Amino acid sequence: MKAKYEASRPREKTPEEENPIYVKYRKSLSEYKEEISSHRDFYWEDSGNTGIAISKFMSCVAEFQNLKGKISPQLFEYELGAIKYVEKKYDEAKKHFENALNMPENVRKMEAAFMVMRSLQKKNPKSEEVLTAYKDVEKLFDEGCPDPQNLAFESDGYLAMWHLARAEYFEALQIYFDRYAIINLSDLKDREYTEIVWGESEESLMIALKKCVKVNLEKMASNPVFAELATSYLVSGRNPYDKRDLLLLWVEILEKKGLSFKPFGGKIAFALYNAGEYEKAEKVLSLADENEPLVRWVKSKFLIRNEDYKAAAQIISDIIKNYSDGSLAKFNEDEFYFWGFLPNGFCLRSNDGEFNSERHLVLRNIENKDPMRSRLIAEYGLLKFNLQDKIGAMECFFNADYYLDAAYICEKVLTLGELKNYADANIEDKSPKANFVRAILTLRILKEENSLENARKYFSGDKKYVEFMETFADAMKIAKDESKPAEIRSVANWEIFTLYCEGAAEMFLEFYDSGRPEYRYEARPYPKYLYTAFDHALKAADLMPDKSLAARMYVSSHWKLKDSEYIDIAYKNLCKRCRGTKEGEYAWEKHWMPKEKENPRAVLEDLKKFYPYKQL
């Protein structure tokens, strides 16, 4: 097959192929084929351009008849076959192609033999005649027949289709796998052709693989390459239960045949563990290579189930330290990748993170993070958390790009004093991680100590960031001062609301740019600060005595939140407090919020008469 793919057997165009009428006919035929191939059978008649294409095509077919005697009999017969093939008259097409094949000229023999095979396949894809026609193509190739279109190689793909049609899935898989391997490893200069055929071969390989694993697992087990291919497919996918039954059958087959689990035991154990088949997973682990990183990782999961966090942490730390040498770098349980596969090349796109940890030796000198390694580091962080190492857990989450988990520790787990100590120890660090910690610390100082002076020590960022923090501090101070009039505190809370929705999002996004953060599945899909923002907006509206202004506040309070739960809270308060305003009447009559919502900044502009910062 490799010889067929790499063979370059061009042929010169004959003078008759330069004939203007022939060139015009060929162009029209190509346009028609392109038009009809872009629609499904039932849609052809509805296409506006199809009628035009057919008309042009028939006109050129009529002109083509005038070429009889002016081009070689072989070329004339071949083109008659091409016309009948396009018209789906496969019996007639086959006869013309056979006539061209049996003529003494050598110019179109390969094309004619190939099209005989395709015509037969269109008639009956299971017919033994297809195999005979394929052998004719092979014979012509072996005899040195010109093959400018790599049709000998293409014929192997049609032979695989023939096997698929006859439910001979393992035979089809073997051919598709060889085709894929040859194309994927090819360094031929004709990249456009290679990429097109590569895409088609990958798709065909997947089709054959899916069918093969359902009925031919025993055959696949007998071949090391296909055994690994079957394993990698069976352990892939986001839902661990989708292929569980097939995977259990696969384990049974491997055991019955007495085959070693060492090449892929970790993958199988991991999939079984995720599917809840713990006993089977432990059994596979006992038969697998105990030094394989994936095997050790699954073992750590059983240790965690038994609450032996220290032993589990030791395993994961060792895996992380030796990660670049381990098989985990090429494992991903969510997707099945063929890219680079021959036979064990599953790889993940890197997220180009930069690793910088001075504190944890186990995490040092690791570059080019990928999602799997990030997940391992995050798991290490969870184990540290369970072992009461809160700072260590936070740093793991940062270095894994699990910024929301790190933020949770900064905001909820560490005391303000502990967070200050950490920030003080890293005061010279200007990395995104350190800036993120300082940003959270600044907000905590403003909220918990109400001290702008203390917060300024930890400011990090440009002028816009400093202005945001200072404005936020002023607003927080006034919002908490119950000696201030309700209108003043209302405006301060509204200012905090707008700062959270606009400023906080903008300020904090820059800290997420160190890498794409991994988000845990949460009941609420929005960042936490938006819920805090909503609380301040609601409080501002509740404090505002002016019902007309309060109504506008209620309508805008869920500006960034689309959850019906929060809209409903604002709606009820609007109906309760603001009857008599146009917004309140609308809400009461329609039983829902008014559609018109204005930007909270516009509301703030109308509150200038109450603006607290002018009265300090």
Secondary structure, DSSP 8 states (H G I E B T S, - for coil): -HHHHH--B-----GGGG-HHHHHHHHHHHHHHHHHHTS-GGGGGG-TTHHHHHHHHHHHHHHHGGGBTTB-HHHHHHHHHHHHHHTT-HHHHHHHHHHHHTSS--TTHHHHHHHHHHHHHHH-TT-HHHHHHHHHHHHHHHTT--BTT-HHHHHHHHHHHHHHHTT-HHHHHHHHHHHHHHHHT---S-HHHHHHHHHHHHHHHHHHHHHHHHH-HHHHHTSHHHHHHHHHHHT-SS-TTTTHHHHHHHHHHHHHTT---TTTHHHHHHHHHHTT-HHHHHHHHHHS-TTSHHHHHHHHHHHHHTT-HHHHHHHHHHHHHTGGGSGGGG--SS----TT-SSS-------------SS-GGGTT--S--HHHHHHHHHHHHHHHHTT-HHHHHHHHHHTT-HHHHHHIIIIIS-HHHHHHHHHHTTT--SHHHHHHHHHHHHHHHHHT--HHHHHTT--S-HHHHHHHHHHHHHHHHHH-TTS-HHHHHHHHHHHHHIIIIIIHHHHHHHHTTS-------SS-S-HHHHHHHHHHHHHHHH---HHHHHHHHHHTTSS---HHHHHHHHHHHHHH-TTSHHHHHHHHHTS--S----HHHHHHTTGGG-GGG--
